[in-house]
């Protein structure tokens, strides 16, 4: 099951199934929202995106409700996670995976969001996206690369070649300075054909 491609003016819902959006600085939130709006999208936030508890997240009930609401809202065409973390697996047994409850739409994120993306794909057949978080659009280095490939993935059905990013880290997430990326490392030479399940 493939979600529809996005169009200018479509609504992207930002959800926080892992860590809370309140961990981001106000300027990061404003920057990421501005970047997505300049790409032509309407950005909305889930009701509990900024709720926070002792585990830097919100309650299971709040996160599940936000995901269910985002998937059921016909105005929402894509769902972006805020950022990763370590606790989205808490939601797996609480989500409603029934096909009539899941409208096909782009579900995108990486890191801890992989648990949700994999479960949604396995339970419903909906193809999910291993790609940027909402917070990724506030990064300083590599932003053009992120925007370019995000748009290629969500707008077009045409195949494209993936080039390595120029950068391999950003000071927003680490105390290290950004470093140049030497490109992919080949572990085993060869070729393969089949489905690829991304994530980490």
Buried (B, 14 or more C-beta within 10 A) or exposed (E): EEBEBBEEEBBBBBBBBBBBBBBBEEEBBEBBBEBBEEBEBBBBBBEBBBBBEEEBBBEBEBBBBBBBBBBEBEEBBBBBBBBBBBBBBBBBEEBEEEEEEBBBBBBBBBBBBBBBBBBBBEBBEBBBBBBBBBBBBBBEBBBEBBBEBBEBBBBEEEEEEEEEBEBBBBEBEEEEEBEEBEEEEEEEEEEEEEEEEEBE
